[in-house]
Amino acid sequence: KADVPYCSGVCCMYALKEAMVTKERFGEDIETTIFYMDMRTHGKDYEQYYNRAKDDYGVRMVRSRPHSIVELNETKNLSITYALEDEARQVIEEFDMVVLSTGFRPSETTVELAGKLGIELNPHNFADTESFNPVKTSKDGVYVAGVYESPKDIPETMVQASAAASMAGAHVAGLDADVAESELPPERDVTGETPKIGVFVCDCGYDIGGVVDVQKVLEHAKTNPDVAVAQAVGYGCSAESMTRIEAMIQEHGINRVVIGGCSPRTHETKFQDMLRRAGLNKYLVEMVNLRDQNTWAHLTEPQDALDKAFKLMQIGISGVRMAKPLNDNTLPMSQNALVVGGGVTGMTAALKLADQGIKTYLVERAPSLGGLARSIAKTIEGEAVSPFVQHLIDAVMAHENVQVMTRSIIVDHDGMPGLFKTGIQTGLRMNYMQIDHGVTILATGALANRPDEYGLGSQGNVMTQLELDSLLEEDEEKIKSMEQVVMIQCVGSREPGNPNCSRICCQAAMKNALRLKAINPEIQVFVLYRDIRTYGFMEDYYREARDKGVKFIRFNLDNKPTVREEEGKAVVRVHDFILGQDIDIEADVVALSTGLVADDETTEDLAITFHIPRTLDNYFQEDHVKLRPVDMALRGFFVAGTAHSPKIIRESVTQALAVAGRARTMLAKKEINLGAAVAKVDGKKCATCLVCVRACPFDIPFINQDRYSEIDPAKCHGCGVCVGECPAKAIQLAAYEDDQILAKLDGLFERYN
C-alpha cells in the first residue's frame, strides 16, 4: 500500500504465532481473530502451522480488509467495520484490543549507509541483488544478508547470513577456525576441591519466567549443599549474561555450574565454551531443561511446573557435584566434501567449496547436470536461466577440485562426522568406488508435481505452468492466436496428500501471465486461486498483473473449479464470490500451478543409507528451523535447495552458498572433536563374555591381545548400550558414570542432605 507496496513476508506467521500464544496463555477465556486478505504461509511446514491455529487452537480467521477502527467512548473498546466477501454484507464488531501487523520498511540510516558504501538500492530502498548472486551487492567485496536485502523471516535471515559469510570468507584464505588454546585462560585444576556450585537460571522472557517463579527456584536451589551462588540471568545465552556468569565464576571461585534454561541440544556448547573462557573444564557444567521439559509442557499448570522445576534443578545440582574434568578425543579430519545432487544448488555449493581449495565429489544420478532448472526459461525478474545453468555446468566440469560423477548413486556409507566413507556406483557399468570425505551436502532437488486433476494428461489443452513456460519460449505465434487462458492455483498442494504450500506456484503464475500479456496484449488471463502468495518484492508483479487486466477469482477447497472439454476447448467452471454464482470460462489453455513434491524414492534411499531424518512430506529435515536451518541432526550433513523444501532459484542459490559456508567452517577445524563421552573398559573386571561385542550397534568393542574387551575411543559413539548390558559392570561411559547417574537419582528423591 502507498509507499510500502511490497509484502513483508512475515506478518501472517507473526499474527498466527501471537494468536496461538495468546490462546495458550488464556485458553477459553479469550477469543482471537485474524483479519487477512491472503494468508501467506509459504514457508516450510507453515501451512500446517496455519491449520493448527484454526483447527487445534480455535483461532478465528476472517478474510476481509477492515474498513475502519473506531474507539468507543463508553467502554474504550475498539469497533471494527468490515465486509464479508462471501456474504456481500457489512459487519461491525467490537474488540478489546487490536494488534496491527505492520511489517518492515528500510530505515533512513540503512539508506544513508548504502550511500556511504556505494551500494545500489532497489526501488523499495533495499539492497539491489541478482537472482543468481543473491547476497552480492553492486559493490565488489560487500555482501548483504537479512532484511537489508529484502523482507524475510528468521530462518531465511539465518540462511542468508551463512551465505554472506561464505562469500566473504572466500576473500580471506588460510584462517583456522579453532580458537587457539593460547587465547584461552589456563584450565584450573579442580581436582580435590570441595564442589562449589554456581546455579544460574534463565527466565527466557515469558517462556520460563512467565510460568514458574524463578526466585523461588533459586531459593530452593540455595538449600543444597555446595551451592555458593544462585542468580537469575534473564536470557542466559546472551553475550551480556555470559559475561556476568564468567565474572561470578571467577569472583566466587566456583568450580561447577548448573544452568537452568532451555535445550542442551541447542545451547550446551555455548555454555561449555563459556566455562573454558572462565578457566574451567567444559564438562563441569550441567544444563537443566526448564523450558522444553517443563514450562512448555505445563504452561497452564504453574504450581506443577514449579514443583517439577525444583526436582529438575535438584537432579542437575546433584549430578554436577559428581562431574569430573574430561578431555575431548580428536582425530584428523578428511578435507574432502561430498555433494549429492547436480542441479543448480549442488553445483553452486560444489564450486564454492572447490574455489576454496576443497576436493569436492559431485554425484548426480541423471546422465547430465542441471536438474529441474533446465526446464525453466526465465525468472520472474526476466533473467534467462539457461545461460546461468550452462555456466555452472562448464565451471564444475572444468574445475580441478571438482570430480563430477553422473549416472551415479550412493550405495553405502560408514564413518563419523569429519571422517566419512561413502560407496558410489558410477557410470553405465555401475563401477564401485569408495571416497573419504569430512562433510556431506544433500542437494538432490525435488520433482515437478503432476497430479491426476483437471484433465492433466488426458486433455491436450490442460498443462502445467512449466509446460506453459516452454510454450511461451518456443511458440509465440500460438500464443498470439489465443483468446483466453485460465490458471488454477494450488493444484495438488495444500491438500491432505500434500499439505504444505509449494511456494513457487504464485510467482510462476504471475510470471507466465505477464509473459502472455507481453506477447498478446489482447489475451484474457484468469487466475483462480485460494490465496495469492507473492511474498516480498514479488508483490510488484502481482500488482502489475492486475494493472494489465489479469483477472483473479478466488475459490475454496470445498468448492474447487471443474474443467470439461467442449469442441476442442476447455471450459472451466468456478464459483465467483463477487457475483455470487458459478461462471463458465472458455479457455484455449488451462495452466495448472502444480508446484513441487519431494523425490520420495531418492530421499528415502538416502535417509536409510545415511541415517538422517525426513519430514512427513519426505523432504530432508533440518536440525533446527531457526538456529540451524541448513545443518542436519547428524553432524557433518547439510541440506540445501528443493531437497529441503520448495523454493525459487534465488533461494536455492542462497542455501547453496550457506551450506558451503557451514561445511567450510567444519572442515577448517582440521580435527574431529569426538567429545569425551566415550565408553571405557576396566580390564580387571572384564569377564570376556562378549556381551558388549554383540550388543554394540556400531560393532566397536573387540577382544584385545590381553583377552579383555577394548573400545576404541575414536570410534565409540557414546550411546551407552554396552554400559547397560555389561553384567560385570566393567564398562563406564565418561560424563555418565554410575556415581553421576546415582547422584542424580538421589537429587530427584531429595536424598542430598
N, C-alpha and C positions, 0 to 999 in steps of 0.2 A: 504494500500500500504506500502511496505517495513516495517519500524518499527512501523507503525500505521495501523495494518491490520483490526482493528475493525471499525464499523460505529459510528460516534459521535452522531447520532440520532437527531441532531438539525439543521444541515446545510441546509437541504431543506426548512424547515419552515423559517429559518432566511433569506434565499435568497428570498423566496416568500414575506415575510414581507417587506424587504427593497425595492424590486421591486415595490410593491404596494404603499409604502410610496413615492417613487420617482415619480411614476405616479400621485399620489395625489398632489404633490407639483409642478410638472412641466407640468402636463397634456399632451396634444398632442405635446408639444414641445420636448418631449424626447421619445425614444424607449428603452424599457428594454427587454433584452433577457437572459434567463437562460439556460445554458448547463447542462445537467444532464444525468446520466446513468439509475438510477431508482429513481423515485420521491417517497420519503419516508415520506408521510403524514399519519402516522399511529395513531396519537392521536385522542382524541375525537373531532369530527367535523372538523378535519384538512383537510379531503378530500374536504369538502365543501369550505374551505378556498382556497385550490388549484384551485377548479373550478371557484371561484370568481376571482382569479388572472388572469386566462385565459379568462373567458367569460365577466367579467364586467370591468376589468382594461386593457385588451388587452396585458397582459404580454406574450411575445413570448417564447414558450418552444421548445427547440431543444434537442432531445435525441441523445447525442453524447458526447464522451470524447475527448476534443480538443487535437490535436497532439502537437501544439506549439503556443507560443505567441511571436511575434517579434515587436519591436519598429520600426516605420517607420522614416527614417532620416528627411524627409522634414517637415511633419506635427506633428511628435512626437506622432501620434496616434498609436494604437496597432492593429496588424494584427493577427487574429486567423485562424489557419488551422485546419479543422475538416472534418470528413467523415459523410455522411448521410447514416444511416443504411438501410432505405427502398429504397434508390436510388443507393446505391453502388457507390458513386462518392465523390470526394474530393472537398471541398469548402474553399475558402479563403475570409474572411470578415473583414472589418475594423471597429474598435470601438474607441470611445473617452476615455473610461475608462473600466478597467477590475477589478472586485472585486472577490477575491478568498474566497470560503467557506472552511475554514481550520480546523474547528472542535476543539476537545480537545485532550490534552495529559497530563499525570501527570507531575508535576514539580519535579525538583530534591529535593526541600525542603519537598514535601509530602512523597517522598520515604525515606528521612532521618528521618522524623517524625515517619513513620511506624517502622523503625529500632529501634528508641529510645523507642517506646511504646511496641515493641514486637508484632506488628500486621503483620500477614502474608498477602502478596500481591499475586494477580493472575499473570499469565504470562505477562499481559499488564501493571503491576505495579499499578493497582487499588486495593482497599481493597478486600480481598477474603471473600465472604459471601456465605451462603447456600440458596437454593431456598425457604426453609420453615422457614428460620430465616434471612431475607434479610438485616437487619440492625445490626446484631450482628457480631462482628469481632472475630478473633481467640483468642482474649484476653478477659477474663471474665470482665464484667463491662465497656467495651469500645464499644461504638456504633458508627455507621457511617451513614452519610447522604450526599446527593448531589453528585457532580461529583467526590468526593473522592472515592465513591463506584463504580460508572460507569458513562459514559457519559449520560446526560439526560437533558430534558427541564425544564423550571421553574416550571410548575405545579407538575411534578414528584419530583423535588427537595423539594418543599414545603411539599408534602405528606410525603416524606421520613424524612424530618426534624421533622415533628409531630410524626412519628413512632419512631424515635430515642429518642425523648424527652419522649415519652410514656414508652419506655423500661427503660430509665434512671430513670424516675420518680418512677418506681416500687421499686427502691432501697432506695428511700427517703420517708419514711412514715410520715403522720401526718402534712404535710405542709398546711397552709391556703393560698389559692390563693389570698385573698384580701390583699391589702396594708392597713396596719393599719392606722387609722386616725392620730395616734400619729406620724407617719412618714411623714405626710404632714404638711405644714405650716398652721397656723390658717387661717380660711377663713375671709378675710377682709370684714367688713360690709360697703357696698357702699350706703346704704340707705340714701337718702337726698343729696348725692354728685351730683354735676353737671356732666353729662356724659363727660368722657374724653376718646375718642375713639382712639385705635391704629389700623391702617389699614396695613395689610401685604399681599403682592401679590407675588404668586409663578410664576416663568416662566416655570417650568416643562420642562426644556430644550427647545426643539422646539415646544412642544405641545401647550404652551400658548405664550411664548416669541417669537416664530418664526412667529406668526400670528398677534399679537397685540403688540403695543409699550407699554411695561409695565411702563416705566417712564411717558408716557402721562396719563396712567390710574391713576398713583399715584398723578400726578399734579392735575388732575381733582378731585380726592378724597379730596385733601387738601382744595378745595374751600368750603367743607362742614363745617358747624358749629360743634364744639366739636371734630373735628379730630385733635388730638395732635401730632400723629406720623404717617407717611406714608412711608413704606420701602419695597423695593424688597427683597425677601428672597430666591431666587433660588428655590431649592426643599424644600418647607416649611415643609414637613413631615419628613425630615431627622433630626436625633438627633442634629446635629450641628445647624441647623436653628431654631429648637425649643428652644434650649438653648439660642440663641440670642434673640428670641422673649420674653422668660421669663425674661431675663435681662432688656430688654427695658420696659416691663410692670412695673417692679419694679422701674427702674430708673426714668421713667416719670410719675409714679403714674396713669397709665392707668387703667380704671375700666370697659372698654368694648372693645371687639376685633372683628374685621372683617378679615376673611381670604379669599382672592381671590385665588382660586386654582381649585381643581378637585372635585370629587363627595363626598358630605357629607355621602352618603351611605357607603363608604369605609373608610373615613378619619375623620369624625366628632368626633368620640370618642377619637381619638388621640389628637385632639386639645382641647377637653374638659378636658382630663387628664392633658394636658399642663397648662391649666388655673388653675386647682387645685394646681399644683406644684408651680405656681406663686402666690398663695394665693387668687385667685378669685373663685367665684361660677362658676361652669362649664357651667351654662346656660347663661352666659354673653358673649357668642361668637356666631357669625353668619358666616356661610360658604356660600360663593358665588361661584357657579359652573361656572367658566370662561372657563373650558375645554370642558366638555361633552355638555353643553348647548350653547356654543358659538364658541370657536375656532375650535373644531372638526366639528361643523355644518356649519361653514362659512370659511372653510380652504382656499378657493380661493377668498375670499372677505374681505381682511384685513380692509378696511375702515368701512364696515358694522359691522365687528366683533369689531372694536374699539368703534364705536358708541354704540353698544349693551353692551360692557364691561362697558362703562360709566353708562348706565342705570342700569345694574345689580348691580354694586357697590353702586349706589345711593340707590337702594332698600335695600341692606344689611346694609348700614350705617344708614338709617332712621329706619330700623327695630330694630337694636341692641340698638339704642338710647332709645327705649321704653322697652328693656329687663329688666326682674326682676329676682333677685336671687330666685331659687326654690330648693326644697328638693325632692330627689327621694323617692318614695314609695317602701317598701320592704315587702316580705313575706318569711316565712321559705320554703326552697326548699326540695322537695322529693329527697331522696338519692338513689332511685332505678333507674334502667335502663331497657329499653325495646329494645331488638334486634329482628328484624323481618327478618327471613331467617336463616336456619340451615345448610348452606353449610360451606365451608372452611372459608369464610370471616366472617360469622355470629358467628361461633364457636370460631374463633380466637379472635374476639372483645369481646365476652361474657367472655371468660376465662381471658383475660387481665383485664377486669373490676372486675370480681369476685375475682381475685387474690389480688386486692387492697381493698377488703372488701365491694364491692358494690353489693347489691342484684340485680341480673340480671334475667329478664324473657326472655327466648329464645323461640320464636314462629316459628314453621315450619309447613307449610301446608301439606307436604307429610307425609306418615306414618313413615319415618325414616330420620335420619340426613345424611348429606354428600353431597347432591346436585350433580351437574354435575361432580365434581371431582371423583366421584365413577366410571365414565366411562373412566377415563384416567389412563393408566398403568404407564407411566414414564414421567418425564420432559425431555426437550431436553438435559439437562445435564446428564440424565441417572438415576436420583433419583426416586425410587419407590414411587408412590403416595398413594397406598392403605394403607400401614402401617401408614403413616402420618395422613391420614383421620381417620383411626380407633383409633389412639392415641387421636385425638381431640374429637371424639365421646365418648370414655371412660372417658376422662378428664371432659367434661361438664356434663356427666351423674353422675359422682361421686362427683362433686364439691358442697359443702354445700351452696354456694352463687348463684348457678345457678338453676333456675326452668325451666326445659325443657318441652315444650308443643308441641307435634307433632299432626298431624291431626287437626290443629288449624288455625283459620282465624280471622283477625281483622274485627269487625263489627261496632264499633262506637268509637268516640273519642271526647274529650272535654278538657277544661282547658287552661292553658297558659304555656309558656316555664318555666320549672322548677317545674311545678305542673300540670302535665297532668293526665287525667283519660282515660283509653282505655278499651273498652269492647272486650272480646275474646270469641268466641265459640270454645270449645276444646273437643277432644275425639270423639269416634264413635257416641256417643249420642248427640254430639254438646252441651254440657253443657255450660252455660254462666257464665263468671266471669269478674269482673272489677278490674283493677290494677291501682295503683298510681305509677307514675314514673316521674323523672325530665328530662330525655333525651330519645330520640328515635334514634336508628340506623337502617337504611334500608339496608339490605344485601340480598335482595330477588333473586339475581342472574339473569341469562338470559337463553335463550333456544338455544339448538343446532338447527341451521337452516337446513331445508330440502326443498329446493326449487324444483319446478317441472321442472327440467332441465336435459339434457344429459341422459335421461332414468333412473334417480334415482327413485327407487321404482317399475320400470317395467322391467328393465334388471338386471338379477341376478349378473352380474359381475361389475355393477356400484354401488359404495358405497361411504360413506363419509370417511373423514380421521379418525374420531372417530371409525368407524366400522373397518377400516383397522388396527387401533391401537389394537383393540380387537383381530383381526385375527392374528396379529403378536405375540400376547401374548399367544394365545390358540392353534394355529395350525402351528407350524414351518414346518412340513412335506409338507403342502400345499404350503407354501412359497418357499420351496426348489424345488418344481415341476414347478414353474412359470418361464416363459422366459422374459416377458415384462410387465411392469406396467406403466400406464400413469396417471399423476396427473394434474388436471386442477385447477388453482387458481382463486380466486375472484368470485366463483360461488355464485350468489345471493347477492354479495356485490359490492359496488362502481357502482351501477346502480340506476336509478330513484326510484325504490321501496325501496331500502335500500342504500342510497347514500354514507354512510361512509365506511371506511376500517374496517374490523373485527379484525385486529391487530394480531390475533393468528394464522392465516392460513399459513403464510410463514414458521414460525418456526415449525408448525405441519408437513408441507411437508418435511422440512429438516430432522426432527427427524425420520419420517417414512421412508424416502428414505435411510437414513443411517442404520436404523434397517433392511431394506430389504437387503441392501448390506452386512451387517454383517452376516445375516442368509444364504444368497445365493449370494456369490460374483460375480457369472456369470450373474445375472439378469440384464436386461436393464431397467433403470428407466428414464422416460421422464417427465419433469416438464414444463407444458405450463402455461405461466404467462403473466401478464400485467406489473407489477413492482414487483421486489423482495424486500420485506421489512423486512430484517433480521437486525434490528437495534441493536445497542450496540454490545455485545460480541456474539450475535447470528450470526454475520457475519463469525465467525470462522467455524460454522457448514455449512454455505453456501459454503465457500471455500473448506472445507473437502469433501462436496458432489461433487463438481466439480472435485476435485482431484481423487475421487474414480469412476469417469466416469458417474455420473448422468448428463444427457443432458438437457439443458434448452433452450426452444424455446418460443420466445415472440409472443403474438398476440394482436390485437387491439379490442376494444369493438365493433366496427362496422364490425368486421370480426372474430367472435368467432369460436372456434372449433366446430365440429359436431361429434356425436357418433352414430354409427349404429351397429347392431348385425349381424354377419355372421358366420354361422357354430359353434355356441356356444361361439364365442369370440367377443369382442368389437373391432370395427375398428374406430379409431379416425382420423379425417381429420383436418389438421391445415395448415395455410399458413406460410411457413418458409421464413423470410425476407432475410436470408443469401443466400438461394438457389433461391429466387425469384419465388417460385412456391408452390402449395399445395402438401402436402405429407400425406400418409396414414400410420398409426401405428397400428399394430395388438396388442391387449393387453389382457392379462389374467384378469387383474383388471384395472378398471378406478376409481381412488380415487379422489373425489371432495372435494376441500377445501371450505367448506360452511360456516365456521365461526359461529358467534352467532347473534341472534336477541333479541331485548327486549321482555320480557314476558308481552305483551300488556295488557292482562286481569288483571294480578296482579298489574302492575304499575298503570293502570287506576283506579282500585278499591281503591288502597291505596292513590293515588293522590286526589281522590274525598273525601275519608274519612278524610285524614289529611290536605287537602287544600294546597298541595305542587305542584310545577311545574314539568313538564316533557319536554324533548327535542322533536324536531319534529319527531325523530325516536323512541320516547317512553321510553327512559332511564330517570332516575331521573336527574334533573338539579341541579348542584351545584350553590352556591351563586355567586362565582367569580372564574374564571378558574385559576387565579394565586394567588390571595390573600387569598381565602377561598375555596380551591379545594375539601374539603370533607364536609364543612359546607353547609347547605341548607339555602334558603332565610328565612324560618321560624326558628327562634332561637330555639335551643334545638334539632333540627333534623340534622342528619348526614347521609351521603351515602357512601357506600364502595363496592368494588368488581365489578362484572359484572352488578350489578344493576345500576352502574354509567356509564359504557361503557365496551366494550370487553377488556379483559386483561388476561395475563397468571397468573398462581397460585402465583408466586413470587410477582407480582404486587398487586394481591388481598390481600395477607397476609400483605404487606406493608400498604395498605389502611386500613385494619382492625386494625392494630396497631395504625395508625394515628387517626382514628375515636374514638378509645378507649381513646387515649390521649386527644383529643379535648373534649370528653364527660366528662372525669375525671376533666379536667380544669374547666368546667362549674359547676360540682357537688361540687367541692372543695370550691366554694364560700359560700355554706351553705344557702345563702339567694337569693331570686329572686329580682333583681332590676327591678322594674316596670317602672322606669323613672318618670318624673314629668309631662309629657304631658297627663293629665287626666282631664276629664270634672268635673266641679263643679257647683252646682245649687244654685242660690240666692233665698232662700225660700220666701223672701219678694216680689219677682217679679213673682214667680211661680203661674200660674192660675189653676194648676191641670187639664190641658186639655188632658193629656195622649198622646200628640203628640210624645214626646220623648220615651215613653214606647213602642209605636207602631213602631217608626222609627228605633230604635236601632237594628242593625243586630245581636247583641250578647245577646239581652234580659237582659240588665244590669239595666236600670232605674226601680225604683219601687216607689210607693206612700207610704211614711212612716207614722208613727202614728201622726205626726204633720200636715198631709194632704197636703204635697207638695212633689214634686219629689226628689228622692235621688239617687245618683250614687256612688256605692262602688268603691273607687279608686283602690282597689286590683283587681277588675275585669274589670275595664274600659280599652278598647283597644286604646283609644286616637284617634279614627277615625274621630271625629268631626261631625258626622251625626246629632246628637241631637242638637248641637250648631246651625247648619244651619237651622234646622227645627223648633226650638222653636219660636213661634210667639211673645212671651213676652220678648225675648232676656234675659231670666233668666239664661241661661247656658253659661259659658265661658270655653274655653279649655286652660289650662295653657301652656304658651310658644307660644300660637297662639291666644291671646286675641284680641278683636276688635280693641283696640287702636294700637296694634302692626301691625295688618293687614292694617289698615288705614294709619299708618305711612309709610308702605312700598309702598302703592299706591301714597302717597304724594311724596315719593322719586322717583318713576317711572316717575311722571309728573313734577318733579323738583319743587315741592311746599315745599321747605325745608328752604328757606332763611327767 
